[in-house]
Every structure is written in structure tokens, then in C-alpha cells.
Amino acid sequence: MNENIAMNDEEYSDYVEQKAKKSPIAKNIFWAFLVGGLICMIGQLIADICMFFSISKEDSSTISTIILIFLGAFLTAINVYSRLGKVAGAGSTVPITGFSNSIVAPAIEFKMEGYILGLGSNMFKVAGPVLVYGITSSVIIGFIYWLIKLFM
């Protein structure tokens, strides 16, 4: 093992390439596409069912979103979503269910530390930056749009 310490960059890259587990890219893409598409199909099915019962398109979209967020949180709570994520990869993280998973998973992990210091302070560890930068950029863009409309 000591002989590995004096490696140059090229030798180290070769060593890492030999030891690294090869990722089955085609299989990963297939499962991501399949699971992500299935989640989106479920959302569309919920919206279509709502519209079948004469609920407006906007309200159907809201109901579909709420149900998908609930399903993502529920599957996270019963430890199914993490297993799904191991198979589907990005296919499970991109849809809205992945967002609810990113909020619920840290909350479950830190609930033993109490409601305020555990659950409350750790719930948005993953989703927090997304919320902060998403909301901030939308406010800035909205303000710029308002200024443009004001002077035109």
C-alpha cells in the first residue's frame, strides 16, 4: 500500500479507474425514465379523473399536486421512496414527489432530537436552498418585470 503514496496524477487516475465500480449507464437511464414517467403519468391520471368529475383544469392540477406531494411524503415515511430512489435515481428525484421526499426524509431522520432543534431546524436542509434561491430569483424577476411595465 505504501508504494501507492508516491503516485503521480496519471497513475492515480489509472488506479482509481481500476478500482471504481462501473456504472450501468443504459440501465440507469432506463429506470430513471420509467419511474419518472410513471410518476408523471400518475399525476396526469389524477388530474384527468378530477376533470372527468367536472373540476376545473386549474383545480385539477392543484389536487394532483397535493396528492403527489402526499404520496411522496407517505412513501418516504414508510421507507419505500428511498428504495425507489436507489433503483430510479434521478427519475425519482426530479418530479414533485422527490421534492416532498427531500423535506420529509431529514425531518424523519432528526425527529429524535425534538420538534424544535431536530425536526424544525433540519426539515429544510436539502430543500431549503432550493426554496431560498427559487423564491429570491422569482422576486427579483418579478420586480424587474414590474419596473419594465411601470416605464413602458
Secondary structure by P-SEA (a helix, b strand, c coil): ccccccccaaaaaaaaaaaccccaaaaaaaaaaaaaaaaaaaaaaaaaaaaaacccaaaaaaaaaaaaaaaaaaaaaaaaaaaaaaaccccccccaaaaaaaaaaaaaaaccccccccccccccccaaaaaaaaaaaaaaaaaaaaaaaaac
